[in-house]
Amino acid sequence: MFPSVVSANPLDSVAHIIQVALAPAFLLSALATLLNVFSTRLARVADKVDATAGRLDGADPAEMARLSRYLSYLRRRSLILDGAVILASLGAVMTGISVLTLFLGALRDATTASVLFACFGIALLCTIAAIGAFLTEILVAGRGIRVEVARGQDHAANLKAR
């Protein structure tokens, strides 16, 4: 499956291996972008946790209960994002192993197709799962925003009724 580096024209063999390695390189770039997005969202969740925890000190019991529920919600979001980061990182590692296997297989003139297929397949599955976890976190965040908007509207309606 892989051309040998010691073939009739070594330059063609090396060029072919580099061409085949480009697809995983693009996947690594995409995974790095996803990890950047995940870390940015995780930082926003952490900022909200800090702000919410700071408001707990002077809160009355009803407000304290609401803030506690909000902190639980933020904890769920951070756990989902942690899962997305782990899956994307695992996908990147498996992609790197695939590329390494490709190069080692070409250098050793061994049939490494099954290892390469497994590593790249696992990388793709981890990427899909990371995107799924990210989608879940986005949906949880959207639900939280809608709940907060509804609470604000109810509070405004109660103030108007007074």
C-alpha positions as CSV (number, residue, x, y, z in Angstrom):
1,M,0.0,0.0,0.0
2,F,2.8,2.4,0.9
3,P,5.6,3.0,-1.6
4,S,9.0,2.2,-0.4
5,V,11.5,5.0,0.2
6,V,14.2,2.9,-1.5
7,S,12.2,2.5,-4.7
8,A,13.5,3.4,-8.2
9,N,12.8,7.1,-7.6
10,P,13.0,7.9,-3.9
11,L,11.9,11.5,-4.5
12,D,8.6,10.3,-6.0
13,S,8.1,8.0,-3.0
14,V,8.7,10.7,-0.4
15,A,6.5,13.2,-2.4
16,H,3.7,10.6,-2.3
17,I,4.0,10.0,1.4
18,I,3.9,13.8,2.0
19,Q,0.8,14.1,-0.2
20,V,-1.0,11.3,1.8
21,A,0.0,13.0,5.1
22,L,-1.7,16.3,4.1
23,A,-5.2,15.1,5.0
24,P,-4.2,14.4,8.6
25,A,-2.5,17.7,8.7
26,F,-5.7,19.5,7.8
27,L,-7.5,17.5,10.5
28,L,-4.9,18.5,13.0
29,S,-5.4,22.2,12.1
30,A,-9.2,21.8,12.5
31,L,-8.8,20.1,15.8
32,A,-6.5,22.9,17.0
33,T,-9.1,25.4,16.0
34,L,-11.8,23.4,17.9
35,L,-9.6,23.3,21.0
36,N,-9.2,27.1,20.8
37,V,-13.0,27.5,20.7
38,F,-13.5,25.0,23.6
39,S,-10.9,26.8,25.7
40,T,-12.5,30.2,25.0
41,R,-15.9,28.9,26.0
42,L,-14.4,27.3,29.1
43,A,-12.8,30.6,30.1
44,R,-16.2,32.3,29.8
45,V,-17.8,29.7,32.0
46,A,-15.0,30.2,34.5
47,D,-15.6,34.0,34.5
48,K,-19.3,33.4,35.1
49,V,-18.5,31.1,38.0
50,D,-16.3,33.7,39.6
51,A,-18.9,36.4,39.2
52,T,-21.7,34.2,40.5
53,A,-19.6,33.0,43.5
54,G,-18.8,36.6,44.3
55,R,-22.6,37.4,44.5
56,L,-23.2,34.6,46.9
57,D,-21.8,36.5,49.9
58,G,-24.5,39.1,50.2
59,A,-27.4,37.1,48.8
60,D,-30.7,36.4,50.7
61,P,-31.8,32.7,51.0
62,A,-33.9,32.8,47.8
63,E,-31.2,34.4,45.8
64,M,-28.6,32.0,47.2
65,A,-30.7,29.0,46.1
66,R,-31.0,30.5,42.6
67,L,-27.2,31.2,42.4
68,S,-26.5,27.7,43.6
69,R,-28.6,26.2,40.8
70,Y,-26.8,28.5,38.4
71,L,-23.5,27.3,39.6
72,S,-24.7,23.7,39.1
73,Y,-25.6,24.6,35.6
74,L,-22.2,26.1,35.0
75,R,-20.6,23.0,36.4
76,R,-22.5,20.8,33.8
77,R,-21.3,23.1,31.0
78,S,-17.7,22.9,32.2
79,L,-17.9,19.1,32.4
80,I,-19.3,18.9,28.8
81,L,-16.5,21.2,27.6
82,D,-14.0,19.1,29.4
83,G,-15.3,16.0,27.5
84,A,-15.0,17.9,24.2
85,V,-11.4,19.0,25.0
86,I,-10.4,15.4,25.9
87,L,-12.0,14.0,22.8
88,A,-10.5,16.6,20.5
89,S,-7.1,16.1,22.1
90,L,-7.4,12.3,21.7
91,G,-8.4,12.8,18.1
92,A,-5.3,15.0,17.6
93,V,-3.0,12.4,19.2
94,M,-4.5,9.6,17.1
95,T,-4.0,11.7,14.0
96,G,-0.4,12.2,14.9
97,I,0.1,8.5,15.5
98,S,-1.5,7.9,12.0
99,V,0.9,10.2,10.3
100,L,3.8,8.7,12.3
101,T,2.7,5.2,11.3
102,L,2.5,6.3,7.7
103,F,6.1,7.5,7.7
104,L,7.4,4.6,9.7
105,G,5.6,2.2,7.5
106,A,7.1,3.8,4.4
107,L,10.6,3.7,5.9
108,R,10.4,0.1,7.1
109,D,8.6,-1.0,3.9
110,A,6.0,-2.8,6.1
111,T,2.3,-3.2,5.7
112,T,0.9,-0.8,8.3
113,A,-2.5,-0.2,6.7
114,S,-4.5,-1.7,9.6
115,V,-2.7,0.4,12.2
116,L,-3.0,3.5,10.1
117,F,-6.7,2.9,9.4
118,A,-7.4,2.3,13.1
119,C,-5.6,5.4,14.3
120,F,-7.1,7.7,11.7
121,G,-10.5,6.1,12.3
122,I,-10.3,6.7,16.0
123,A,-9.2,10.3,15.3
124,L,-12.2,10.8,13.2
125,L,-14.5,9.2,15.8
126,C,-13.0,11.4,18.5
127,T,-13.5,14.5,16.4
128,I,-17.1,13.7,15.7
129,A,-17.7,13.0,19.4
130,A,-15.9,16.3,20.4
131,I,-18.2,18.2,18.0
132,G,-21.2,16.4,19.5
133,A,-20.1,17.4,23.0
134,F,-19.6,20.9,21.8
135,L,-23.0,20.9,20.3
136,T,-24.4,19.7,23.6
137,E,-22.7,22.5,25.5
138,I,-24.0,25.0,23.0
139,L,-27.5,23.7,23.5
140,V,-27.2,23.8,27.3
141,A,-25.8,27.3,27.1
142,G,-28.7,28.4,24.9
143,R,-31.2,26.8,27.3
144,G,-29.6,28.7,30.2
145,I,-29.8,31.9,28.4
146,R,-33.5,31.4,27.7
147,V,-34.2,30.5,31.3
148,E,-32.3,33.6,32.4
149,V,-34.3,35.8,30.0
150,A,-37.6,34.3,31.2
151,R,-36.5,34.9,34.8
152,G,-35.7,38.5,34.0
153,Q,-39.0,39.0,32.2
154,D,-40.9,37.6,35.2
155,H,-39.0,39.8,37.5
156,A,-39.7,42.9,35.3
157,A,-43.4,41.9,35.2
158,N,-43.5,41.6,39.0
159,L,-41.9,45.0,39.4
160,K,-44.5,46.5,37.0
161,A,-47.4,44.9,38.9
162,R,-46.3,46.6,42.1
